[in-house]
Amino acid sequence: MAFYRRGKISCPAGRWTTLISNFGTGMPKTFTVAFHTESRRDISGEFLEKKYTWIFPKKPVRGALVPLMEFNREWINGIYTVKVRPDIDLMAEFK
């Protein structure tokens, strides 16, 4: 079972929002996400990307949000999630 949200996703400030949740899909895929604000303020916050090789967890990756990001599910990442926690209210959109 896999999902990633389509269209515009509201990402409230200070709260984790799941953008991608994947279980059981092992094929590679690149997800491109654009972030923007209604107030035209700078994008800030963090992301958390978790990958598993089949059912074995890899070290989570954390980083800063930027306006345009790519997340790469690699071959046999049977469990894969991406969450974001912005410092200000953001909108996320898959490209």
WOMO-V229608 format. One record per backbone hydrogen bond with DSSP energy under -0.5 kcal/mol. NH is the residue of the N-H (numbers start at 1). CO is the residue of the C=O. E is the energy in kcal/mol with one decimal. If there is no record, write none. Layout:
BEGIN
nh=(NH,NH)
co=(CO,CO)
e=(E,E)
END
This chain:
BEGIN
nh=(3,5,9,11,12,14,15,17,19,19,20,21,22,23,24,25,26,29,31,32,33,33,34,35,36,40,46,47,48,49,50,52,53,54,54,55,56,57,58,61,62,63,65,69,71,73,73,74,76,77,78,80,81,82,83,84,85,87,88,90,91,92,93,94,95)
co=(21,19,92,90,10,86,12,84,17,82,82,3,80,1,78,78,24,73,71,30,31,69,93,67,91,37,85,63,83,61,81,79,56,52,76,53,53,55,51,49,60,47,45,33,31,29,71,72,26,74,76,22,50,20,48,17,46,44,44,11,36,9,34,7,32)
e=(-2.7,-1.7,-3.0,-2.9,-0.5,-3.2,-1.5,-2.4,-0.5,-2.7,-1.7,-2.6,-2.3,-3.0,-3.2,-0.6,-0.6,-2.2,-3.1,-0.5,-0.5,-2.9,-2.9,-3.3,-2.1,-0.5,-2.0,-2.4,-2.7,-3.0,-2.6,-1.5,-2.8,-0.9,-2.6,-0.8,-2.2,-0.6,-2.6,-2.8,-0.5,-1.5,-1.7,-3.0,-2.7,-2.9,-0.6,-0.6,-3.6,-1.8,-1.8,-2.0,-2.2,-2.2,-2.4,-2.2,-2.9,-2.2,-0.7,-2.4,-2.6,-2.6,-2.1,-0.8,-2.7)
END
